[in-house]
Structures are given as C-alpha cells and as structure tokens.
C-alpha cells in the first residue's frame, strides 16, 4: 500500500519541486540584481529586445527547476524502477511547468519593491498552490465547487499530466494539459516582455 501511494505522489513531487525552484530562483535572482547589486539597470540599457530579456531570465529559471526536479526523478527511478519517469512526454511536462513558474518568477521579480514582498507572493500564491495543485491527491475525487478552484491552477495540469505519463497508457493521457501549460507560458512571455519594455529602475 505504501508503494502504491509513493508511486502516486512522486510525479506530484516532481511538479512541486520544479515549480518552487523555478519560481524562487528566478524571483530572487532578479530581486538581487534590482535591489542589491544594482546591475539590473545595465541589463535594461543593452540593445536587446525586451522579450529576449524575458526569455533569457525565464530559461535560467527553467534550468534551475530541471536540475532540482531531475534529482527527484532520480529518486523516483531508484524507488520504483519505473522508467516512464524519463519518457519524452513526462520530461516535456516538467519543462513546461518550469517555464510557467520561472516566467511567473520573472514577473514577480520585476514587480516587487523589497524581499518582504517576495515572501507575500510566496505565501499567498506558491504555498497554497503546493497543496491545492493535485500534488498529493486526485482532483477528480473533489466536490464540484473545490474542483473548479483546483483546475484554475496551472500546477494541477502539470501534476495530473506527469502522473498519467508515469503510470497510465498513452490512450489515457490528458492531452489537454500540454496546450494549457503552453498557453499559460506564452501569456506570461507576453506579459514579461511588456514588463521589461516598461521597467523603470
């Protein structure tokens, strides 16, 4: 029974770790440049398109998230022997999840005025999403009202997609999770490009 729950929760832990590290690493990196080292102004003066600046910062967060989730995937492989944790669909979802939350981290990093503000975003967005984003439970079992809330969170689509990629046949994979995460990542890219274009530091 323990192994059954462990197999259920491990994909959620991959989603959770990729979310938290992608978001936090990106946010604190940008905050450090803006608020402490004061090197961010130099970046804004470079002749680089604002969207390219956003993508560069976001991809740095994606790499951080992939490195951390890679260690969780390694643990999952050692504990379960399930090589589906390395299939392309699983890895694509991990990368998309990293892109979404690294993108959100860029936007928060550009918006906050202090590190205390970062804590507020973490407390009111990331931590609640950690528990409500289907990392520890199956959202299909929830009451209808709560299910609506849970399915508004991008982490939910990463969690259910990763769980399906790891344990279900391809015919049962929730294909809608990929375009939803992709659309969120693109929307954040447009927002992030706009923020870079109008950033005043």
Backbone as a printed PyTorch tensor [residue, N CA C, xyz], in Angstrom:
tensor([[[  0.8330,  -1.2120,   0.0000],
         [  0.0000,   0.0000,   0.0000],
         [  0.8690,   1.2650,   0.0000]],

        [[  1.9870,   1.2150,   0.8090],
         [  2.8860,   2.3620,   0.8620],
         [  3.4880,   2.6470,  -0.5050]],

        [[  3.8880,   1.5820,  -1.2160],
         [  4.4910,   1.7720,  -2.5240],
         [  3.4860,   2.3360,  -3.5150]],

        [[  2.2100,   1.9390,  -3.3870],
         [  1.1780,   2.4530,  -4.2850],
         [  1.0400,   3.9640,  -4.1010]],

        [[  0.9880,   4.4250,  -2.8540],
         [  0.8750,   5.8620,  -2.6170],
         [  2.1540,   6.5810,  -3.0180]],

        [[  3.3000,   5.9400,  -2.7790],
         [  4.5630,   6.5400,  -3.1820],
         [  4.6030,   6.7540,  -4.6950]],

        [[  4.1710,   5.7630,  -5.4470],
         [  4.1310,   5.8950,  -6.9030],
         [  3.1640,   6.9920,  -7.3270]],

        [[  2.0750,   7.1410,  -6.5630],
         [  1.0950,   8.1820,  -6.8750],
         [  1.6730,   9.5700,  -6.6130]],

        [[  2.4020,   9.7170,  -5.5050],
         [  2.8220,  11.0480,  -5.0750],
         [  4.1050,  11.5310,  -5.7500]],

        [[  4.9370,  10.6220,  -6.2240],
         [  6.2200,  11.0360,  -6.7920],
         [  6.0860,  11.9850,  -7.9970]],

        [[  5.1830,  11.7380,  -8.9570],
         [  5.0230,  12.7240, -10.0340],
         [  4.6000,  14.1010,  -9.5210]],

        [[  3.7540,  14.1070,  -8.4830],
         [  3.3760,  15.3780,  -7.8780],
         [  4.5540,  16.0790,  -7.2280]],

        [[  5.4550,  15.2910,  -6.6420],
         [  6.6420,  15.8920,  -6.0380],
         [  7.5780,  16.4730,  -7.1020]],

        [[  7.6290,  15.8310,  -8.2640],
         [  8.4130,  16.3890,  -9.3720],
         [  7.8130,  17.7330,  -9.7930]],

        [[  6.4780,  17.7770,  -9.9290],
         [  5.8080,  19.0290, -10.2990],
         [  6.0500,  20.1060,  -9.2460]],

        [[  5.9570,  19.7170,  -7.9740],
         [  6.1220,  20.6680,  -6.8730],
         [  7.5350,  21.2240,  -6.8140]],

        [[  8.5230,  20.3530,  -6.9390],
         [  9.9170,  20.8070,  -6.8620],
         [ 10.2730,  21.6980,  -8.0480]],

        [[  9.7960,  21.3370,  -9.2390],
         [ 10.0950,  22.1730, -10.4120],
         [  9.4240,  23.5350, -10.2930]],

        [[  8.2220,  23.5760,  -9.7050],
         [  7.5280,  24.8460,  -9.5140],
         [  8.2740,  25.7470,  -8.5390]],

        [[  8.5840,  25.2310,  -7.3550],
         [  9.1390,  26.0760,  -6.3000],
         [ 10.5290,  26.6010,  -6.6610]],

        [[ 11.3670,  25.7380,  -7.2190],
         [ 12.7310,  26.1700,  -7.5350],
         [ 12.7410,  27.1230,  -8.7310]],

        [[ 11.9370,  26.8390,  -9.7470],
         [ 11.8760,  27.7320, -10.9060],
         [ 11.3960,  29.1190, -10.4990]],

        [[ 10.3730,  29.1610,  -9.6670],
         [  9.8220,  30.4440,  -9.2220],
         [ 10.7940,  31.1770,  -8.3010]],

        [[ 11.2210,  30.5080,  -7.2290],
         [ 12.0380,  31.1770,  -6.2170],
         [ 13.3980,  31.5860,  -6.7680]],

        [[ 14.0440,  30.6900,  -7.5120],
         [ 15.3600,  31.0100,  -8.0390],
         [ 15.3330,  32.2150,  -8.9630]],

        [[ 14.3230,  32.2700,  -9.8230],
         [ 14.2060,  33.3810, -10.7620],
         [ 13.8650,  34.6820, -10.0530]],

        [[ 12.9150,  34.6160,  -9.1380],
         [ 12.4980,  35.8170,  -8.4150],
         [ 13.6540,  36.4260,  -7.6320]],

        [[ 14.3470,  35.6000,  -6.8510],
         [ 15.4270,  36.1240,  -6.0140],
         [ 16.6180,  36.5770,  -6.8500]],

        [[ 16.8560,  35.9280,  -7.9890],
         [ 17.9360,  36.3640,  -8.8740],
         [ 17.6850,  37.7830,  -9.3880]],

        [[ 16.4720,  38.0260,  -9.8710],
         [ 16.1390,  39.3540, -10.3920],
         [ 16.0910,  40.3870,  -9.2640]],

        [[ 15.5410,  40.0070,  -8.1050],
         [ 15.4920,  40.9330,  -6.9740],
         [ 16.9000,  41.3230,  -6.5320]],

        [[ 17.8040,  40.3460,  -6.5220],
         [ 19.1800,  40.6450,  -6.1430],
         [ 19.8140,  41.6530,  -7.0760]],

        [[ 19.5710,  41.4990,  -8.3770],
         [ 20.1270,  42.4230,  -9.3570],
         [ 19.4850,  43.8030,  -9.2520]],

        [[ 18.1910,  43.8350,  -8.9820],
         [ 17.4790,  45.1180,  -8.9340],
         [ 17.7050,  45.8680,  -7.6320]],

        [[ 17.6530,  45.1490,  -6.5060],
         [ 17.5870,  45.8160,  -5.2140],
         [ 18.9230,  45.8880,  -4.4830]],

        [[ 19.8620,  45.0080,  -4.8140],
         [ 21.0970,  44.9580,  -4.0290],
         [ 22.3450,  45.2780,  -4.8530]],

        [[ 22.6240,  44.4910,  -5.8750],
         [ 23.8390,  44.7630,  -6.6620],
         [ 23.6580,  45.9340,  -7.6190]],

        [[ 22.4170,  46.3020,  -7.8980],
         [ 22.1060,  47.4320,  -8.7900],
         [ 22.6950,  47.2550, -10.1890]],

        [[ 22.7660,  46.0170, -10.6570],
         [ 23.2750,  45.7480, -12.0100],
         [ 22.1600,  45.6200, -13.0340]],

        [[ 20.9270,  45.6540, -12.5710],
         [ 19.8020,  45.4170, -13.4740],
         [ 19.6370,  46.5600, -14.4740]],

        [[ 19.9860,  47.7790, -14.0490],
         [ 19.8670,  48.9250, -14.9510],
         [ 20.7290,  48.7410, -16.1920]],

        [[ 21.9060,  48.1440, -16.0020],
         [ 22.7970,  47.9020, -17.1390],
         [ 22.1600,  46.9390, -18.1360]],

        [[ 21.4430,  45.9420, -17.6100],
         [ 20.7520,  44.9960, -18.4830],
         [ 19.6880,  45.6930, -19.3090]],

        [[ 18.9690,  46.6190, -18.6760],
         [ 17.9020,  47.3330, -19.3820],
         [ 18.4430,  48.2520, -20.4760]],

        [[ 19.7100,  48.6680, -20.3430],
         [ 20.2960,  49.5740, -21.3290],
         [ 20.8690,  48.8530, -22.5420]],

        [[ 20.9700,  47.5310, -22.4680],
         [ 21.5380,  46.7740, -23.5930],
         [ 20.5620,  46.7710, -24.7720]],

        [[ 21.0760,  46.7660, -26.0010],
         [ 20.1970,  46.7790, -27.1880],
         [ 19.6390,  45.3880, -27.4900]],

        [[ 18.8730,  44.8700, -26.5550],
         [ 18.2710,  43.5350, -26.6900],
         [ 16.7660,  43.6930, -26.5640]],

        [[ 16.0250,  42.9750, -27.3920],
         [ 14.5630,  43.0630, -27.3570],
         [ 14.0520,  42.6500, -25.9840]],

        [[ 13.0510,  43.3560, -25.4420],
         [ 12.5270,  43.0200, -24.1130],
         [ 12.0680,  41.5620, -23.9920]],

        [[ 11.4790,  41.0240, -25.0530],
         [ 11.0390,  39.6310, -24.9900],
         [ 12.2350,  38.6860, -24.8730]],

        [[ 13.3460,  39.0480, -25.5340],
         [ 14.5550,  38.2280, -25.4300],
         [ 15.1220,  38.2820, -24.0140]],

        [[ 15.0460,  39.4440, -23.3730],
         [ 15.4810,  39.5570, -21.9850],
         [ 14.6410,  38.6630, -21.0870]],

        [[ 13.3350,  38.7080, -21.3040],
         [ 12.4360,  37.8560, -20.5210],
         [ 12.7850,  36.3860, -20.7270]],

        [[ 12.9340,  35.9760, -21.9890],
         [ 13.1980,  34.5660, -22.2860],
         [ 14.5160,  34.1140, -21.6550]],

        [[ 15.5310,  34.9720, -21.6840],
         [ 16.8070,  34.6180, -21.0710],
         [ 16.6750,  34.3730, -19.5840]],

        [[ 16.0070,  35.2730, -18.8870],
         [ 15.8090,  35.1130, -17.4480],
         [ 14.9330,  33.8980, -17.1520]],

        [[ 13.8980,  33.7040, -17.9660],
         [ 12.9930,  32.5770, -17.7630],
         [ 13.7230,  31.2510, -17.9710]],

        [[ 14.5470,  31.1660, -19.0160],
         [ 15.2680,  29.9190, -19.2920],
         [ 16.2670,  29.5860, -18.1870]],

        [[ 16.8420,  30.6190, -17.5660],
         [ 17.7170,  30.3620, -16.4210],
         [ 16.9270,  29.6870, -15.2960]],

        [[ 15.6920,  30.1500, -15.0860],
         [ 14.8290,  29.5240, -14.0830],
         [ 14.4320,  28.1090, -14.4590]],

        [[ 14.2120,  27.8820, -15.7590],
         [ 13.8780,  26.5390, -16.2300],
         [ 15.0210,  25.5750, -15.9280]],

        [[ 16.2560,  26.0140, -16.1790],
         [ 17.4140,  25.1520, -15.9020],
         [ 17.4930,  24.8250, -14.4200]],

        [[ 17.2660,  25.8180, -13.5680],
         [ 17.2720,  25.5570, -12.1170],
         [ 16.2100,  24.5260, -11.7550]],

        [[ 15.0110,  24.7070, -12.2950],
         [ 13.9220,  23.7790, -12.0000],
         [ 14.1900,  22.3750, -12.4990]],

        [[ 14.7610,  22.2650, -13.6910],
         [ 15.0640,  20.9510, -14.2520],
         [ 16.1380,  20.2370, -13.4430]],

        [[ 17.1090,  20.9750, -12.9540],
         [ 18.1660,  20.3580, -12.1520],
         [ 17.5900,  19.7740, -10.8610]],

        [[ 16.7210,  20.5450, -10.2030],
         [ 16.1440,  20.0640,  -8.9480],
         [ 15.1660,  18.9230,  -9.1820]],

        [[ 14.2820,  19.0800, -10.1680],
         [ 13.3330,  18.0030, -10.4350],
         [ 14.0470,  16.7670, -10.9510]],

        [[ 15.2130,  16.9520, -11.5810],
         [ 15.9990,  15.8000, -12.0210],
         [ 16.4350,  14.9380, -10.8590]],

        [[ 16.7610,  15.5720,  -9.7280],
         [ 17.1470,  14.7840,  -8.5490],
         [ 15.9510,  14.0120,  -7.9880]],

        [[ 14.7550,  14.6130,  -8.0590],
         [ 13.5450,  13.9050,  -7.6040],
         [ 13.2300,  12.7450,  -8.5420]],

        [[ 13.4140,  12.9670,  -9.8410],
         [ 13.2000,  11.8930, -10.8210],
         [ 14.1680,  10.7430, -10.5600]],

        [[ 15.4050,  11.0610, -10.2230],
         [ 16.3890,  10.0170,  -9.9130],
         [ 15.9470,   9.1920,  -8.7180]],

        [[ 15.4580,   9.8550,  -7.6860],
         [ 14.9420,   9.1400,  -6.5080],
         [ 13.7560,   8.2650,  -6.9050]],

        [[ 12.8650,   8.8080,  -7.7520],
         [ 11.7050,   8.0380,  -8.2080],
         [ 12.1390,   6.7890,  -8.9690]],

        [[ 13.1580,   6.9120,  -9.8100],
         [ 13.6620,   5.7560, -10.5560],
         [ 14.2320,   4.7010,  -9.6150]],

        [[ 14.9790,   5.1500,  -8.6110],
         [ 15.5980,   4.2100,  -7.6780],
         [ 14.5550,   3.5020,  -6.8170]],

        [[ 13.4960,   4.2200,  -6.4430],
         [ 12.4920,   3.6280,  -5.5490],
         [ 11.4710,   2.7640,  -6.2810]],

        [[ 11.1550,   3.1360,  -7.5160],
         [ 10.0770,   2.4270,  -8.2240],
         [ 10.5680,   1.5870,  -9.3930]],

        [[ 11.7110,   1.9220,  -9.9430],
         [ 12.1780,   1.2100, -11.1360],
         [ 11.3330,   1.4910, -12.3620]],

        [[ 10.5310,   2.5590, -12.3070],
         [  9.6250,   2.9090, -13.4080],
         [ 10.3310,   3.8740, -14.3600]],

        [[ 10.7290,   3.3780, -15.5360],
         [ 11.4820,   4.2030, -16.4780],
         [ 10.6070,   5.1990, -17.2260]],

        [[  9.2880,   5.1630, -16.9750],
         [  8.4110,   6.1650, -17.5830],
         [  8.6790,   7.5730, -17.0550]],

        [[  9.4200,   7.6610, -15.9330],
         [  9.8060,   8.9800, -15.4360],
         [ 10.7900,   9.6680, -16.3800]],

        [[ 11.3070,   8.9380, -17.3440],
         [ 12.2390,   9.5190, -18.3100],
         [ 11.6580,   9.5830, -19.7200]],

        [[ 10.3540,   9.2440, -19.8630],
         [  9.8150,   9.2910, -21.2270],
         [  9.6390,  10.7360, -21.6950]],

        [[  9.6760,  10.9760, -23.0010],
         [  9.6570,  12.3600, -23.5210],
         [  8.4440,  13.1680, -23.0820]],

        [[  7.2900,  12.5310, -22.9490],
         [  6.0820,  13.2370, -22.5350],
         [  6.2240,  13.7530, -21.1060]],

        [[  6.7760,  12.9300, -20.2380],
         [  6.9990,  13.3170, -18.8470],
         [  7.9570,  14.5100, -18.7790]],

        [[  9.0600,  14.4070, -19.5070],
         [ 10.0710,  15.4630, -19.4780],
         [  9.5570,  16.7630, -20.1090]],

        [[  8.7070,  16.6380, -21.1370],
         [  8.1070,  17.8300, -21.7440],
         [  7.2410,  18.5720, -20.7320]],

        [[  6.4440,  17.8320, -19.9710],
         [  5.5830,  18.4570, -18.9670],
         [  6.3990,  19.1170, -17.8660]],

        [[  7.4850,  18.4790, -17.4580],
         [  8.3490,  19.0900, -16.4450],
         [  8.9070,  20.4160, -16.9770]],

        [[  9.3790,  20.4200, -18.2240],
         [  9.9400,  21.6400, -18.8140],
         [  8.8810,  22.7340, -18.9280]],

        [[  7.6640,  22.3700, -19.3330],
         [  6.5860,  23.3620, -19.4400],
         [  6.2270,  23.9250, -18.0730]],

        [[  6.1900,  23.0670, -17.0630],
         [  5.8920,  23.5270, -15.7110],
         [  6.9700,  24.5020, -15.2350]],

        [[  8.2260,  24.1660, -15.5010],
         [  9.3260,  25.0740, -15.1560],
         [  9.1770,  26.4020, -15.8840]],

        [[  8.8000,  26.3540, -17.1660],
         [  8.6570,  27.5810, -17.9480],
         [  7.5570,  28.4770, -17.3840]],

        [[  6.4500,  27.8700, -16.9720],
         [  5.3380,  28.6500, -16.4140],
         [  5.7690,  29.3580, -15.1350]],

        [[  6.3960,  28.6230, -14.2290],
         [  6.6880,  29.2280, -12.9220],
         [  7.9620,  30.0550, -12.9260]],

        [[  8.8970,  29.7520, -13.8110],
         [ 10.0320,  30.6580, -13.9860],
         [  9.5450,  31.9680, -14.5850]],

        [[  8.5930,  31.8860, -15.5290],
         [  8.0010,  33.0990, -16.1080],
         [  7.2870,  33.9290, -15.0630]],

        [[  6.5320,  33.2590, -14.1980],
         [  5.8650,  33.9710, -13.1090],
         [  6.8980,  34.5910, -12.1720]],

        [[  8.0030,  33.8770, -11.9610],
         [  9.0700,  34.4090, -11.1200],
         [  9.7010,  35.6530, -11.7090]],

        [[  9.8740,  35.6840, -13.0290],
         [ 10.4120,  36.8820, -13.6820],
         [  9.4910,  38.0680, -13.4330]],

        [[  8.1980,  37.8590, -13.6270],
         [  7.2340,  38.9560, -13.4760],
         [  7.1880,  39.4560, -12.0360]],

        [[  7.2060,  38.5310, -11.0810],
         [  7.2230,  38.9380,  -9.6750],
         [  8.5270,  39.6600,  -9.3510]],

        [[  9.6430,  39.1430,  -9.8490],
         [ 10.9280,  39.7850,  -9.6110],
         [ 10.9980,  41.2010, -10.1490]],

        [[ 10.3190,  41.4460, -11.2650],
         [ 10.2880,  42.7880, -11.8450],
         [  9.3210,  43.7180, -11.1130]],

        [[  8.3860,  43.1460, -10.3710],
         [  7.3040,  43.9300,  -9.7760],
         [  7.5620,  44.3460,  -8.3360]],

        [[  8.2440,  43.4920,  -7.5680],
         [  8.3480,  43.7490,  -6.1260],
         [  9.3180,  44.8840,  -5.8310]],

        [[  9.1260,  45.4950,  -4.6610],
         [  9.9920,  46.5890,  -4.2100],
         [ 10.9100,  46.1730,  -3.0650]],

        [[ 10.7040,  44.9710,  -2.5180],
         [ 11.5390,  44.5030,  -1.4110],
         [ 11.4550,  42.9870,  -1.3390]],

        [[ 12.4030,  42.3790,  -0.6080],
         [ 12.3630,  40.9250,  -0.4350],
         [ 11.1700,  40.4980,   0.3980]],

        [[ 10.6900,  41.3760,   1.2770],
         [  9.4950,  41.0460,   2.0610],
         [  8.2920,  40.8250,   1.1460]],

        [[  8.2300,  41.6000,   0.0650],
         [  7.1370,  41.4340,  -0.8970],
         [  7.1990,  40.0730,  -1.5830]],

        [[  8.4210,  39.5840,  -1.8270],
         [  8.5660,  38.2500,  -2.4130],
         [  7.9480,  37.2120,  -1.4900]],

        [[  8.1600,  37.3880,  -0.1820],
         [  7.5690,  36.4690,   0.7900],
         [  6.0600,  36.4560,   0.7210]],

        [[  5.4510,  37.6120,   0.4690],
         [  3.9930,  37.6760,   0.3580],
         [  3.5030,  36.8770,  -0.8430]],

        [[  4.1720,  37.0510,  -1.9870],
         [  3.7910,  36.2740,  -3.1690],
         [  3.9460,  34.7780,  -2.9000]],

        [[  5.0280,  34.4210,  -2.2350],
         [  5.2700,  33.0220,  -1.9230],
         [  4.1930,  32.4680,  -0.9970]],

        [[  3.8120,  33.2640,   0.0090],
         [  2.8340,  32.8060,   0.9960],
         [  1.4230,  32.7090,   0.4400]],

        [[  1.0760,  33.6090,  -0.4810],
         [ -0.3070,  33.6670,  -0.9580],
         [ -0.5270,  33.0210,  -2.3250]],

        [[  0.5490,  32.6730,  -3.0330],
         [  0.3950,  32.0290,  -4.3420],
         [  1.0450,  30.6530,  -4.3670]],

        [[  2.3430,  30.5950,  -4.0800],
         [  3.0850,  29.3550,  -4.2620],
         [  2.7360,  28.3060,  -3.2180]],

        [[  2.7190,  28.6830,  -1.9460],
         [  2.4370,  27.6890,  -0.9040],
         [  1.0120,  27.1440,  -1.0080]],

        [[ -0.0310,  27.9930,  -1.1620],
         [ -1.3640,  27.4090,  -1.3530],
         [ -1.4570,  26.5120,  -2.5870]],

        [[ -0.7830,  26.9170,  -3.6850],
         [ -0.8210,  26.1040,  -4.8900],
         [ -0.1280,  24.7590,  -4.6660]],

        [[  0.8770,  24.7370,  -3.7830],
         [  1.5690,  23.4880,  -3.4800],
         [  0.6100,  22.4350,  -2.9390]],

        [[ -0.3610,  22.8860,  -2.1390],
         [ -1.2970,  21.9500,  -1.5250],
         [ -2.5540,  21.7310,  -2.3510]],

        [[ -2.9020,  22.7070,  -3.1890],
         [ -4.1360,  22.6060,  -3.9720],
         [ -3.8990,  22.1650,  -5.4120]],

        [[ -2.6420,  22.0270,  -5.8270],
         [ -2.3290,  21.7410,  -7.2250],
         [ -2.2530,  20.2710,  -7.5810]],

        [[ -3.0030,  19.4390,  -6.8840],
         [ -3.1170,  18.0000,  -7.1950],
         [ -1.8040,  17.2450,  -7.0100]],

        [[ -0.9100,  17.7880,  -6.1780],
         [  0.3430,  17.0800,  -5.9360],
         [  0.1660,  15.9030,  -4.9760]],

        [[ -0.7790,  16.0160,  -4.0530],
         [ -0.9650,  14.9840,  -3.0310],
         [ -2.2820,  14.2260,  -3.1590]],

        [[ -3.1210,  14.5940,  -4.1270],
         [ -4.4470,  13.9810,  -4.2250],
         [ -4.8950,  13.9660,  -5.6810]],

        [[ -5.9360,  13.1900,  -5.9390],
         [ -6.5420,  13.1280,  -7.2680],
         [ -7.6760,  14.1460,  -7.3350]],

        [[ -7.5660,  15.1800,  -8.1720],
         [ -8.6150,  16.2100,  -8.2010],
         [ -9.9700,  15.6960,  -8.6590]],

        [[ -9.9990,  14.5610,  -9.3350],
         [-11.2810,  14.0080,  -9.7900],
         [-12.1750,  13.5970,  -8.6300]],

        [[-11.5890,  13.4040,  -7.4450],
         [-12.3720,  12.9620,  -6.2860],
         [-12.9520,  14.1250,  -5.4860]],

        [[-12.6730,  15.3530,  -5.8820],
         [-13.1030,  16.5130,  -5.1100],
         [-14.5520,  16.8870,  -5.4090]],

        [[-15.2050,  17.6040,  -4.4820],
         [-16.5340,  18.1730,  -4.7730],
         [-16.4360,  19.1830,  -5.9130]],

        [[-17.5400,  19.3890,  -6.5970],
         [-17.5430,  20.2210,  -7.8040],
         [-17.0110,  21.6290,  -7.5510]],

        [[-17.4220,  22.2680,  -6.4450],
         [-17.0110,  23.6480,  -6.1800],
         [-15.5020,  23.7380,  -5.9870]],

        [[-14.9350,  22.8150,  -5.2310],
         [-13.4910,  22.8270,  -4.9980],
         [-12.7260,  22.4210,  -6.2500]],

        [[-13.3410,  21.5470,  -7.0490],
         [-12.7010,  21.1040,  -8.2870],
         [-12.4860,  22.2830,  -9.2380]],

        [[-13.4390,  23.2120,  -9.2820],
         [-13.3080,  24.3980, -10.1360],
         [-12.0710,  25.1900,  -9.7410]],

        [[-11.8700,  25.3900,  -8.4360],
         [-10.7110,  26.1380,  -7.9480],
         [ -9.4090,  25.4310,  -8.3110]],

        [[ -9.3740,  24.1210,  -8.0820],
         [ -8.1520,  23.3470,  -8.3130],
         [ -7.7660,  23.3670,  -9.7860]],

        [[ -8.7590,  23.2930, -10.6810],
         [ -8.4610,  23.2740, -12.1100],
         [ -8.1550,  24.6600, -12.6880]],

        [[ -8.2090,  25.6870, -11.8590],
         [ -7.7490,  27.0100, -12.2940],
         [ -6.2410,  27.1650, -12.1320]],

        [[ -5.6130,  26.2310, -11.4230],
         [ -4.1900,  26.3290, -11.1080],
         [ -3.3550,  25.5870, -12.1450]],

        [[ -2.3260,  26.2240, -12.6920],
         [ -1.5050,  25.5320, -13.6950],
         [ -0.7790,  24.3120, -13.1400]],

        [[ -0.4470,  24.3310, -11.8420],
         [  0.2440,  23.1770, -11.2550],
         [ -0.6040,  21.9170, -11.3320]],

        [[ -1.9200,  22.0670, -11.2850],
         [ -2.8190,  20.9140, -11.3760],
         [ -2.6040,  20.1620, -12.6800]],

        [[ -2.4800,  20.8910, -13.7800],
         [ -2.3190,  20.2420, -15.0870],
         [ -0.9520,  19.5740, -15.2010]],

        [[  0.0480,  20.1710, -14.5790],
         [  1.3610,  19.5210, -14.5560],
         [  1.2970,  18.2330, -13.7400]],

        [[  0.6570,  18.2820, -12.5870],
         [  0.6030,  17.1180, -11.7000],
         [ -0.1610,  15.9550, -12.3360]],

        [[ -1.3470,  16.2340, -12.8810],
         [ -2.1280,  15.1250, -13.4440],
         [ -1.4880,  14.6070, -14.7330]],

        [[ -0.8520,  15.5060, -15.4850],
         [ -0.1630,  15.0730, -16.7000],
         [  1.0430,  14.2090, -16.3820]],

        [[  1.8390,  14.6240, -15.4100],
         [  3.0130,  13.8390, -15.0170],
         [  2.6050,  12.4880, -14.4450]],

        [[  1.5420,  12.4730, -13.6580],
         [  1.0650,  11.2000, -13.0730],
         [  0.6010,  10.2500, -14.1710]],

        [[ -0.0900,  10.7880, -15.1590],
         [ -0.5570,   9.9510, -16.2680],
         [  0.6060,   9.4540, -17.1120]],

        [[  1.5810,  10.3430, -17.3680],
         [  2.7380,   9.9530, -18.1810],
         [  3.5530,   8.8600, -17.5020]],

        [[  3.5750,   8.8870, -16.1720],
         [  4.3780,   7.9080, -15.4300],
         [  3.6670,   6.5700, -15.2520]],

        [[  2.3290,   6.5830, -15.1600],
         [  1.6350,   5.3670, -14.7250],
         [  0.5080,   4.8700, -15.6310]],

        [[  0.0770,   5.6880, -16.5870],
         [ -1.0720,   5.2810, -17.3990],
         [ -0.6520,   5.0410, -18.8450]],

        [[ -1.4220,   4.2280, -19.5710],
         [ -1.1320,   4.0620, -21.0060],
         [ -1.3760,   5.3650, -21.7600]],

        [[ -0.7620,   5.4810, -22.9230],
         [ -0.8430,   6.7080, -23.7090],
         [ -2.2870,   7.0630, -24.0630]],

        [[ -3.1360,   6.0670, -24.2200],
         [ -4.5360,   6.3150, -24.5820],
         [ -5.2980,   7.0610, -23.4900]],

        [[ -4.8100,   7.0040, -22.2420],
         [ -5.4870,   7.6830, -21.1320],
         [ -4.8050,   8.9850, -20.7300]],

        [[ -3.8190,   9.4110, -21.5080],
         [ -3.0960,  10.6330, -21.1500],
         [ -3.9860,  11.8610, -21.3610]],

        [[ -4.0110,  12.7990, -20.3940],
         [ -4.8150,  14.0310, -20.5450],
         [ -4.1020,  15.0380, -21.4460]],

        [[ -4.3190,  14.9070, -22.7490],
         [ -3.5700,  15.7190, -23.7120],
         [ -3.8290,  17.2140, -23.5450]],

        [[ -4.9570,  17.5760, -22.9510],
         [ -5.2650,  18.9940, -22.7680],
         [ -4.2580,  19.6810, -21.8490]],

        [[ -3.5470,  18.9240, -21.0080],
         [ -2.6170,  19.5480, -20.0640],
         [ -1.4690,  20.2540, -20.7820]],

        [[ -1.0290,  19.7180, -21.9260],
         [  0.0990,  20.3230, -22.6440],
         [ -0.2740,  21.6810, -23.2300]],

        [[ -1.3530,  21.8000, -24.0170],
         [ -1.6850,  23.1350, -24.5500],
         [ -2.0410,  24.1410, -23.4640]],

        [[ -2.6390,  23.6920, -22.3620],
         [ -2.9680,  24.6450, -21.2940],
         [ -1.6970,  25.2370, -20.6920]],

        [[ -0.7280,  24.3940, -20.3710],
         [  0.5330,  24.8970, -19.8310],
         [  1.2670,  25.7560, -20.8540]],

        [[  1.1910,  25.3700, -22.1210],
         [  1.8470,  26.1350, -23.1790],
         [  1.2190,  27.5170, -23.3280]],

        [[ -0.1050,  27.5860, -23.2920],
         [ -0.8030,  28.8700, -23.4090],
         [ -0.4550,  29.7750, -22.2270]],

        [[ -0.4120,  29.2000, -21.0180],
         [ -0.0470,  29.9930, -19.8400],
         [  1.3810,  30.5140, -19.9820]],

        [[  2.2980,  29.6660, -20.4490],
         [  3.6940,  30.0800, -20.6240],
         [  3.8050,  31.1930, -21.6520]],

        [[  3.0520,  31.0950, -22.7520],
         [  3.0810,  32.1390, -23.7920],
         [  2.4910,  33.4460, -23.2640]],

        [[  1.3800,  33.3450, -22.5290],
         [  0.7610,  34.5470, -21.9570],
         [  1.7260,  35.2390, -20.9980]],

        [[  2.4300,  34.4680, -20.1810],
         [  3.4100,  35.0480, -19.2660],
         [  4.5740,  35.6680, -20.0320]],

        [[  4.9380,  35.0660, -21.1750],
         [  6.0070,  35.6300, -22.0030],
         [  5.6220,  37.0110, -22.5310]],

        [[  4.3890,  37.1410, -23.0020],
         [  3.9250,  38.4370, -23.4980],
         [  3.8910,  39.4740, -22.3760]],

        [[  3.4160,  39.0540, -21.2160],
         [  3.3720,  39.9410, -20.0550],
         [  4.7860,  40.3170, -19.6200]],

        [[  5.6720,  39.3180, -19.5970],
         [  7.0500,  39.5700, -19.1920],
         [  7.7740,  40.4870, -20.1620]],

        [[  7.5620,  40.2910, -21.4620],
         [  8.1550,  41.1850, -22.4500],
         [  7.6720,  42.6100, -22.2630]],

        [[  6.3920,  42.7680, -21.9710],
         [  5.8230,  44.1000, -21.7170],
         [  6.4490,  44.7210, -20.4710]],

        [[  6.5980,  43.8950, -19.4230],
         [  7.1960,  44.4100, -18.1810],
         [  8.6330,  44.8850, -18.4210]],

        [[  9.4120,  44.1080, -19.1660],
         [ 10.7860,  44.5110, -19.4650],
         [ 10.8090,  45.8120, -20.2770]],

        [[  9.8870,  45.9260, -21.2250],
         [  9.8520,  47.1110, -22.0830],
         [  9.5170,  48.3760, -21.3050]],

        [[  8.7760,  48.2200, -20.2120],
         [  8.3230,  49.4020, -19.4590],
         [  8.9320,  49.4600, -18.0550]],

        [[  9.9530,  48.6650, -17.8080],
         [ 10.5750,  48.6300, -16.4900],
         [ 11.3070,  49.9310, -16.1990]],

        [[ 11.0730,  50.4810, -15.0270],
         [ 11.7610,  51.6880, -14.5890],
         [ 12.5180,  51.3790, -13.2970]],

        [[ 13.8410,  51.3140, -13.3740],
         [ 14.6490,  51.0270, -12.1790],
         [ 15.7390,  52.0760, -12.0220]]])
